[in-house]
Amino acid sequence: MSSVRAFVRKIVTSPIRWLISVNSVPANIEAELGIDKKKPIMYLLQTESITDLLALQKSTAGLGLPDPTSPIEFLNSEHKRCYFLSRPQSLLSRKVKKTTIEDVFTNMFHLHRENPELDLQVVPVFISWGRAASKKSTGFAQLLADRASPSWLRKLFIVLFLGRDNVVSYSKAVSTKQMGQLHGSNQQISHKLVRVARTHFQRKRQALSGPTLLERSTLYNSLLGSESVKQAMLEDMRQKNISSQEAKKLAIEYIDEIAADYRVGLIRIGERILGRIWNKIYNGIHVGHAYRVRELAQNGHEIIYVPCHRSHMDYLLLTYVIHHEGLVTPHIAAGINLNFWPVGKIFRRCGAFFLRRSFAGNKLYTATFREYLELLFNKGYSVKYYPEGGRSRTGRLLPPKTGMLAMTLQAALKGINRPVSIVPVYIGYEHVMEVKSYQKELKGKTKKKESPTQIFSAIRKLKNYGHGFVNFGEPLQINQFLDKHVENWRETTPDDPDKKPTWLTPAVNTLADTIMTRINRAAALNGTALVALCLLSSKTQIMSRSELTTALKDYLLLLSKVPFSSDFTLPEVEVEELITNTLALNRFEQSEDEYGKMIATKDNNAVLLTYYRNNILHVFALPSLIMAVVFSARKTDKAAVLDMVSKLYPLLKREFFMHYSLEQALEHAEALIVQMTEQGLLMKTGDELTSPSASDDTFHSAWLLSRAMQETWQRYAVVLRVLEKEKTVARSNLEKQSCVIAERLSTLFGMSSPEFYDKNVLGSFVYALRENNLLKNLDSGSLEFSEDSLVLKKAIMELVWPEIAQHLDKI
């Protein structure tokens, strides 16, 4: 009889299988959730449903987990492996019937009392079809809205239309052994487990679909009815001598210009299109630490994503990754330059809201935008904005723009019902499609305005871009941040919402710096960046493949033994495969002679490679400094190396947004010295440190590493030489003269990048000097060379190539 049932079941379910495509979250359940595949596993689902069971079957087969339809055997008897909290609604009633799950768990805990060694893993699995209707919908859209326990007829339509948009989301296993040891009767423990499971599934649904979106009329009423917008309208009426209707019309125009028009249907279509694009242009998308965001969503946090900005591709890639990780896609702050036809409408329907480059002088626009942002927070929509304000042209993080962060803190002051967490995100690529235009802009060419022609041209040129990398950094909860950095901040909320507390600006600056350091802390090393680092450190920008392989092995071993941080990620493949995959991108010149293969930068390509090197240069800053000190001194000791680290690290910390304190940097440097010595990158005799001899296998790796930061030391030397020559100089004049000299050095000595004489990069160093009191600030606003400046200059000159040091001395 059971075989007949199985046959009938197979006949019925076979056609349905073709309609179902599953996305399992997370992809690595053992590493992220700690589920042990060797221990007995049971599944707990929300609703008893054949289609849910089929989706789970497909998912478990892909993850190597037990089939949910197979029995589980323990205590010499077979039991069901899959259990459900409720049954589906009937066709004529919306009432949801409970299952006998409480009785099942009660009996199970009774067995535990008699058999203490028994330990089963109950894995809650949330299965979603579609991502909920985007608004309060009626008719057919309402039919497809995936409720908790739909009837079999509604479920049929849901699977027919949304079967390819299925998410199977696993949670951490519950140990029945640990549950059985809780105080209370078996029935009480069982009731508690079921109650917690129902709440858990409800939170899962909220994290996946997000809140119901506002109707347009409700949006207008909410923003136009806010006090700050009404006050700004009154001020516009007075200043511009316009009527209340005209002021209201202007406010509505601002709302229409700013607000997103989120459509879940378009997100679904976009996910399929982007999935095909990624498969075409990327060899893979690597996602790190996504569990952090899922935990925040599960715990009901308002999530604000703050990624670095490398490319226009960031908008699509991060949104796709968030969606693919089983989370609701965020509303995205985008520059008004992207609001052009047809891209603007598409982006707006995918959740983009637009902001102008400057709010200065327009109080009504400022009030409208701020109220819109606060509305998103209060309604529970996740939000994404770029703290740098624009795409980095150099590959390094830009100094943050603090406007959006200030508005975020102000919204927190007014009170948001949910905890608000900021999630820094590192985005990296093995190829950035705009990198050539970035270099032209650094050389002075005017930035091209975005247009449909640019978009279609970019699509036409899509090709193999290697791998993409998205690492979610350590989240930062706003209330906890304010508790730590602002005393009594809860009591200093101003009566006037437009009036800023005195502590707001310094708090925002600290918050911005913390976010940027957490972004860089979560860096992802990739093949293009690593090969670029090595080739650009070579005198001739050419290396044998064997030398390159040895160098990368040495560096990756060093960073695996002494990690840059707990959040950064290393390549997951062996070095030989990494190099092969990188060369396949056709970014480097390859040749071969009788002694072996050689790898070089392509003609005029060295400049482009600096972009990728700069993505990861902060990871190598301290190792390179240590090696540079040893090579320049020939013979030194650990104390002298650490002394140089203490002098230069505060400047590196500011320029590269590094996360160590000075004390931590010194500890890290000591650990690096120990590991370098073990690897043979450094030689140690007694207390004396030297570089490897030229005959050692590790010499070339050590020599390259000593040169990795050479352009940074040269740039520092240029600024300090101008200061020494002028003695007293205005900041603008200092930056201007430094740019001229740096450009001259670039021409004379063949520096690889226009960023070497970029005013913003030089200005960042000047700011770091002032911040660390290495310059005297005069009352006139000018900067004065000091004894501390002289000590720093002498230290840096020891690291600079002799020919450049001599040239600078003659200026």
N, C-alpha and C positions, 0 to 999 in steps of 0.2 A: 504493500500500500504506500509506503514512504517513497519507493522508487517511482511509482506512478505520479505522486505529488511533485517530486523533483522534476520529472519529465514535463509535466504541465507547467510548472513554474518556469522552466527553461524556455518553453515555447512562448509563454506570455512575455517574459522579460527580454528575450533576445532582440526584438526590434527596438526596445527602449534603450538598450545599451548603446546603440549607434547614435542616439540623440545626446548622450551624456559625455562631456569632457570635463575632467576634474583638475582643479588647482589645489594641491596639498600644501597646507601651511601649518608649521614651518616645513621646509624641505628636508632638514636634518633634525629629526625628532629626538635622536639619541643625544646629540651634543647640546641642543637647546632645552629640551624638556626632561632629559635624564631618564627617558623610558628605556628599560632593559628588555631587549628582545628575547633574552634567554629565560626570563621569568614569565609565568602565566599572565596573559593579558585578556581583559574583558573590556567591552566597549559600552559606553552609556550615551545614548542619543536622546534628543528631545522628543521626537515624534516617531511612532511606529509607522513606517512607510517603506514600501517595496523600492521606490525610486531612491530614497535616501540610502537604503541598504546596498543598492547597486552602485551608487556613487562611492560609498565607503569601500565596497569590494574593489573597485577600480583603484582607489587611492592606496589601500593597504597592499595591493599587489605591486604597485610602483615603489612603495617604501620598504618592502620586505617584511611586512607585519602579517600576523595570522589572519586568515580569511574570516570575516565576521559571521559567515554562515556555518563555519566549521564548529564542532563541539569543543569544549575545553574540558580537560580531564584532570581531576584532583580527588584525592581520598578514595581512589579506586572506583570512581564513578564519573559518568559524562554529564556535563551541564551545558546550557546555552552560553554562547560567548557574547551575544549582543542583547542589551536590554534598553527599554524605552521609558521615558517619564510619563508620556501621555499617548492617547490614541487620536487619530484624526477626527475632525468634525464630521458629523453626518451631513447628508445633502440638505436636510430640512431644518437643521438646527446648528447654531454656532457654538453650542456647548462642547467643551473639550472634556473628554472622559479620561480619568486617571487609569494607569495600569496597576498591576500588583507589585510594582517595583519595591515598595516598602516592605512587603512580606518577604520578597526575595532576599533583600539585604538583612532583614531580621534573622532569617534562617542562616544566612552566611556568617553573621557575627556569632550566632549560636555555635556553628561549627568551629569558629576560631577559639571560642572558650574551651572546647574539648580538644582542639588540635593547635596549640600555640605556635607550632612551626609553620603553619600554613600562611602563605603571603601571596595575595593576588594583586595585580595592578588594574585598577578601574580607570580607564582612559576616557574622559568626557570628549565627545566629538560633536562639534557644531557644524551643521551642513546648511549652506545657504544657496538659494537659487536666485540669481539676479542680485541687484543692490538696492531694492526698494524703490518705489515710485518717487520721483524727485519732488513732487508737490502733493498736496491733498487732492488725490485724483479720484475720478469716478469712471464708470463704464469699464472698458476693456483694460485700461491701465490698472484699475483697482483689482480686476480679476487676477492680473499677473503679479500683484504685490505679494511677496512671499511672507505670509503670516506664520505664526508659530506652528499651528496644526491645521493646515487647510484640508478640506474634504478631498476625496480621491478625484472628483471631477475637476476642481480647481487645480489640483496638483498635476493633472494631465496636461492642462493648458500651460501651466508654469514650465513643465519639462519640455513641452513642444517648442516653446518660444525662448526659454532661458536655459535649456539643458547644457549649452556650451559655455554658460557663464556661471559655473558651479565652483564653490569654495568649500573644501573639506578642511576645517580648522581643528587641530588637535590641541589639547591642554595637558598640563602636567598630570601624571598619573596619581591617583589616590591609593594609598596602601591600605588594603582591608585589614592587615595585621595591626597597623597603627590606629586605625579607626576603632577596631575591636577593643583596644586598650583604654579607650576613653571612658570617663565615668558616666554612669547611667545604664539603664537597661538596654538590651539589644534593640528593642522597638524605638526607644528614644534616640539612640545613635543613628538608626536607620532613617528616622524622620528628619533628623538634622542634616544628614547627607543629602537627602532628596531636596530639602529646602535650599541648601547651599547650591545644589546643581541647578535648580530653576533660576536662581538669581544669576548664576554664572552664565547660563545660556542667554539670559536677557541682556547682560552686559556685552556678550559677544555680538549679539545682533546690533546693538547700538554702535559698537566699535566699527562694524563692517559697513553699515548703511548711513550712519550719522543722523542728525536731526531732520525733521521735515522742513523743507525749504519755505521761505516766506513768499507769499504772493506779492506781486509788484505793488499793489495798492497798500498792503500792510507795510511794505518797506518805505514807501513815501510817507505814510502817516507816522511811522516810528521816527524817521530822521527829521521830518519837518516839525514834529511836535517836541523835539528835544530843546532844552533851554539854551544850549550854546548855539544851535542853528538859528533859533528865534532871535537871540541877541545879535548875532552876526547879520541877520536880515534887517533888523532895525537900524544897525549901523550903516549898512549899505544904502538904506532908504535916505538917511540923513546926508551921507557923503555924496551920493550920486543923484540925489533929488529925484528918486523914482518912487512909484507907488508900491503898496504892499503886494499887489498882484504881480508886478514886474519883478520884485525881489523873490517872490515865491517861484515864479517861472524860471528865474536864474538858478535858484537852488535845485529845482527839479532837473534842469539841464546838467548841473554838476553831478547829481545822483545818477542820471543816465550815462554820463561820461565815465563815472567811477565804477558803478556796481556790476557785479557778475550776474549772469543769467544762467545759472548752473542747470545742465540737463544730463540726467543719468544715462539716458539713451545714447547720447553722443559720446559719453565716457566709454560705454560698452563698445560702440563701434570703433572709437579711437584705440581702445585696448587691443582689438583684433588687428587693426591696421598697423599699429606700432609694433605688435608682436612680429609681424611679417617683416617690417623695416629692420628691427633689431636683428632678426635672423639673417637678413641680407647684408647689413653693413657691419655688424659686430660678431665677433667669435664667441661672445658670451658677456653677460652682465654679472659682476661679482658684488654681492650684497653682504655687508658686515654689520653685526650687532642689531639686526632688525628686531630682536626680542625686546629691546629696550622700549621701542615705540609700541609694540603690542601690549606690553605690561602697562604702560601709561594709559592706553586706550581702554584696556580692561578695567583699570582702576578709576575710570571716569574723568581723566585729566583733559583739560583744554590743551591741545598740542599746537605749538608754533614751530614750524620747521625753518631753520635759518642756515641755508647752504652757502658754500662758496660759489662764485659765479665764473665759470670758465667759458661757457658757450651758450648760444641760444638753445642748443640741444638739452641743456639742463632742465628747462621747463618741462619738456616731454619725458625725459629719462626719469627724473625723480618722481613725477606724478605716476608714471607707469609702474615703477618699483613699489611705491606705496600701495597702489591698487593691487598689484600682484601679491603683496604680502598680507592681503586680507584686511586692509584698512580703508576707511573712507578717504577719497582723494581730497586734498585741501583746496581752499580758495587761495589763489596765487596773486601776489602783488607783482604787476608787470608795468614796465615803463610805457608811458603814453605813446612812445615812438612805435610800439608794436600794434597800436590800435588803427590799423589800416586794412582796407578791404583786400581779400576776403578773410585774412588771417585774424583780424581783430574780432570779428563775430564768432569765429570758431573758438578762439581762445576764451572769449567771454562765456560761451556756453560750456566750456570745459572747466570753468571756475575762476578764470582770470578776472581780477579787478584792476583798474588802471589808475596810475598816479602820475602827476606831473613831476618834472625834474626839480622844480622849485615851487614852494608854497608862499614865498615871500610876498607880503603886501596884499594878500587875498584872504581876508579873515573868513569870509563865507565859505570859500572852497576848503580852507583848513578845517573849519568846524564841521563841514559836511563829511569830509574824509575821515576825520577822527571819530565822529559819531558812527559812521558806517563800520569802521574797524572794531569799535567797542560793541556794536550790535552783533557782529560775527562772533566775537568772543563770548558774549552773554548767551547767544543762542546755541553755543556748543559746536560751531564749525571749526575744524582745524584750518590753520592759515599758514602760508609759506611766503617769506619775503627774503630778499638778498641783502645782508647787512653791508656789503661793499658798495651797493648802489648801482653798480654796472659791472660789465665783464672785465676781468683782469687781462690786460694786454701783455703782461710780462710773465705770467705763469705763477707769480707769487701773490699772496693775499694782499689786497689793497687795504689801506686804513679805513675803518668802518665809517659809514654814514649813520648817524644816531637818531635820525628823525622818527623812523618806525619804532625803534626800541623805546624812545621817549613816550610815544603814544601808547605803547604796550604797557609801560609802567603806570602811566596816567590812568589807563583803563583798570589796572589792578587796584589803584587807589580808590577808584569809585566803587569797587566791589564787584567781583565776578563770582557767581555761585559755585563754580567748580575750581579745583586747583589748576593753575596755569603753569605748564612746563615748556621751556624752550629746548628744542632739540637741534644742536649743531650738526651739520651734515657735510662731510668731505666728498666731493665729486671729482673723479679723475678719469682721464682718457688716455689711450695710446695714440689717438689722433684727434685733434680739434680742427673742425672744418674751417674755422675762421682764422687759423694761425697766420696765414700769409698776410691777410689784411691787417692783423694786429701789428706785424712788423713794419708794414708801410705807414701805419698811423704813428708808431713810435719814431719813425724817421721824418715825421712832419706832414704826411699826407692827410687831408681832411677826411674824417669818417663819413662813409657813404650812408645816406639816409635809407632806412629799411623800406622795401617796396616789394610788390608782387613779383617783379622781374628777378630780384635777388633770391626770393624763396624758390621760384621755379628753377632757377639756375643751380641753386644748392641741391635741390632734389635730383636734378639731372646728373649731377656730379657724384651722387652718393656711391661709395665704394667701400672696400674693406677697411674699417676703422679699428680693427683689433678688438680689444676688450674695453668695457666700461666698468667703472668702480664707484660704488656708493657705500660709504661707511657712516653709520649713525653714531655720533659722538655721545659723550656723557650728558644726559639731560640736566637742565638747570631749572629748578622750581622757583618761580618768582618770589613767592612769599618767604621761602627759606633764604633766598639771596638777600632780600631786604632786611630780614631779621639779623643777618650776619653783618651787613654793611651800613645800615641806617638805623640809628638808635631811635626808638619810639616812633617809627614811621607811621604806624597805624593811628597815632594821635595827632599827626601833623597834616591831615587831609584838609586842604583849604576849602572855605565856603564857596569861593568862586572857582568853578571847574576850569576856567581858562588861566587861572593864576598858578604858576609853577612854584612848588616848594623850593626853598633854597638848596636843599640837598639833591634835587632831581638831576641836575646836570652832572655833578661828580659821580652820582650813582649810575647814571646811564653810561658814562665813559668807562667806569669799572666793569659794568655789565658787558659792554661792547668788547672790551679787551679780553674778558673771560671767554666770551663766545668764540672769538677768533682763535684764541689759543686752543680751545677744545676742538675746533675744526682741524687745525694743523696737527693736533695730537692724534687724530683719527686718520692720518694719511695712509694711502694705499700705494705701496711700491709696485711699479709695473715695468715690463720689459723695455718699452721705448724710453722711459725716464732713466732707467739704470744704464742702458747702453749709451744714451746721450751724455750722462754724467761722466762716464769713462772716456768717451771719445773727445769731449770738450776739455777734459783734463790733460789729454795727451798733447805734446808739443805740436805734432804734425796732424792731429785729428785723424789718425789712422792707427789701427792696431791689428796684430795677428789675432785670429779667432782663438787660438790657444791662450794668449795673454788675456783676452777679454773674458774667456771662460774662467780662468784662474782668479781674476780680479773679482768677478761677480760672486764666485763661490766664497772667496774670502770675506767680502762685504756682507753677504747674506748670513754667513756663519756668525760673524761678529754681531749682527743685529738680532739674530735669533738667541744668542747667548746673553747679550746685554740689550734688551729691547728698548727702543726709543720711548715707548709708552705701552700701556696695557691695551690701548685701543687701535694702534696702527696695525696694518696687515702686510704680510710678506707674500710674494708669489707662491702659488700652491703647486707649481710644477718644478721639476729638476732644472738646473741651470742650462744644460744642453738644449732641452726642449724649449725653455724660455727664449734663448737666443734664436733658435730656429723659427719659432713663431713670430718673433720680432722682425727678423730679416724678411719673412714672408710678406710683411706689410709694404715692402719696397720703399722704405724711407732711407735706406743706407746703401752705399756703394759696396759691391762685393767683387773681389778679384782673387786670383790664385796663381802662385808660382810654384817652382819645384819644392819649396820648403813648406808650403801650406797655404791656407786661406787667409785673406786679409779683409778687414772691414773698415770702411771710412765714411765720413760724411759726404753727401752728394755735393755737386757744385752749388755754391751759394746756399747750402742747406744748413750749415752750422748755425747761422743766425736763428733759424726756426727751431733748432733743437734746444736752444737755451730755454725756450718756453717750457718744455717737458722736464728739463733738468731742474728748473726753478720750482716745479710742483713739489719736489722731494728734497730740495737742497737743505732745508731746515733739519731734516733727519740726519744729514751728514755733517752738519756745522761743527759740532763738538769733536767727532772723530777726526775731521779734517784739520781743525785747529791744533789738536794734540800732535798730529803727525807733522804739521807745518812747523811747529815749535822745535820738534826734534830734528827735522831736516835742516832748518836754518841754523840751529846751534851746534849741529854735528854731535856734540856730547852735552848732555844736560842731566838733570835729575827730576824726580817726580814733583818736588816742591816748586821748582822753577816752572814746570808745565802748569801746575795748578795755580800758580801766581798769575800766569798769563790768562788762564781761564777766568780768574776772578776779575781781571781788568777788562776783558773783552765781552764776557758773557752778558752783562747788563745791556750792551749795545745790540748784541745778537738777539736777545730776548725781545727787545722792542721791534727790531726790524723784521724778524721772522716769526713773531708771535709764538715763542716757545714757552712751554708750560712749567718748566722747572723754576723754583726759587733759586737764588744764588747758592744756598747750601746744598740743595738737591742737585744742582748742576755740578758742583764740586764732587759730590758723592758719585754721580754718574760718570764723571770724567775718571775718577779713580777706578771704577769698575771696568771702564773701557781700557785703561792702561793695563790692568791685570789680564784681560782677555786678549788684547793685542800682543802682549808678551807671550801668552800661551800659544797663540797662532803663529808667532814668528814675524808679525808685522812690526814689532819693536824688539830690540835686543836689550837685555839687562845684564849688567855686570856689577855686582854689589849694589850700590845706590845709583849707578850710572845708567842712563837710557841712551841708546843710539839707534839709528836706522839700520835695517838689514844691509848686509854687504851686497854689492852688485851681482854677486854670483848666487845669492839666495833666491829660491823660487818665489819668495814673497816680496822681493824688492820692488818689482814693477807695480804690484798692488799698493804697496805703501807709498811709493813715489806719486802715483796717480791721486791717491787720497790726500796727500799733502798739497796738491795743486787745485783741488776741487773748489776751494773758497778763495782762490787767489784774486779774482776780480773784485770780491768784496773788500779784501784788505787794500787793494789798490784804490778803490773808490774812497775808503776811509782816509787813506793817505793824502789823496787829492784835496779833500775838504780841510783836513788839518794843516796841510801846507799853505793853503790860501789864508787860513786864519793866522798862521805864524807870520806870513809875509805882511798881511795888512794890520795885524795886532788888534785893531778895532774895525768892525765892519757891520753894515746892516745885513739882516738875514737875506733879503732879496738879492743884494749884491754878492753875498757869499755863494748863494746857490747859482747865480748867473756865472760868476767866475769859475766855479767848480765845474759847471757844465762845459765851458769852453776848454778848460784844461783836460777834462776827461775825454772829450771828443778828439782832442789832439793826440792823447795817448792811444786812443782807439785806432786812429789812423796810422800812427807810427809803429805800434806794436801788434796790430791785427787783433784787437779784441773782437769777440764773436757776436756781440749783441749791442743794439742801440740802447738797451736798458742801462748799459754801463754809464751813459751820460744822460739818462732820463732825469729830468728835474724833480719829479715826484719821489724817485728812489733816493736821490741825493738829499732832498728835503727831509725824508724820513730819518736819515742819519743825523742831520742837524737837530731835529726834534729830540732824538735819543740823547744827543750830547747835552742839550739843555735840561732834559728830564733828569739826567744823572749828575747834574751840577758840574759838568766837565767844561763848561763855559761860564763866563760871568755875564749876567744880564745887566746892562747899564740902564739908567733911568731914561735915556734917550731912545731906548728900544734896540740899540745896537748890541752886538755880541763882542766880547773881548777874550782874546787868547790869554790863558792862565798857566800857572805852573802845572796844574793837573792836566791841561791840554797838552803841554810839552811832554809830560811823562807818558801819556797815551800815544802821542805821535812817535816817540822813540820806540815804544813797544811794537807798534804796528809796522814801523819801518824795518824791523828785524824780520818780518814775515814777507815783505814785498820783494819781488825779484830785484836783484842789484841794479840791473840796467834801468829799471823804472825808478828806483829810489834815487839813482844818480841824476836822471833827467829832472825829477821833481826838485831836487836840491838846487839845480841850475836856474829854476824859474824865478 
